[in-house]
Amino acid sequence: MGSLRMTTPRLMALRAFLDDPGQERYGLDLAVQAGLEPGTVYPILVAFETVGWLTSREEEIDVHAAGRPRRRYYQLTAAGVTAARDALAAAEKRRNARAGSRRLAW
């Protein structure tokens, strides 16, 4: 289990996952919910899965009958839920600290 540098897109993805931590999501669904481009989401999903914050599975469908490719579904692990909450809390703390330091001099 590792840690990741938290960027704004990563925080946005985590926030989307935490809307319903037990729900599986596929990349495009997550991109729309998080307000991110699909090309941004997939590297984030790989990074989160690499450090153990997500598990994934490929759906089992007949691609010809469904008329679309298989989707890979991602879900937060218990460690991922904790890490996501911690990362969002740390980001909020940094944001509040910066806002508090912007007092006027007079």
HUKA-V220292 format. One record per backbone hydrogen bond with DSSP energy under -0.5 kcal/mol. CO is the residue of the C=O (numbers start at 0). NH is the residue of the N-H. If there is no record, write none. Layout:
co=[CO	CO]
nh=[NH	NH]
This chain:
co=[4	6	7	8	9	10	11	12	13	14	15	16	17	19	20	24	25	26	27	28	29	30	30	36	36	37	38	39	40	41	42	43	44	45	46	47	47	48	52	54	56	58	60	61	62	62	70	70	71	72	73	74	76	77	78	79	80	81	82	83	84	85	86	87	88	89	90	91	92	93	94	95	96	98]
nh=[6	10	11	12	13	14	15	16	17	18	18	19	20	22	75	73	29	30	31	32	33	34	35	39	40	41	42	43	44	45	46	47	48	49	50	52	53	51	76	74	72	60	62	65	66	67	58	72	26	56	24	54	80	81	82	83	84	85	86	87	88	89	90	91	92	93	94	95	96	97	98	99	100	101]
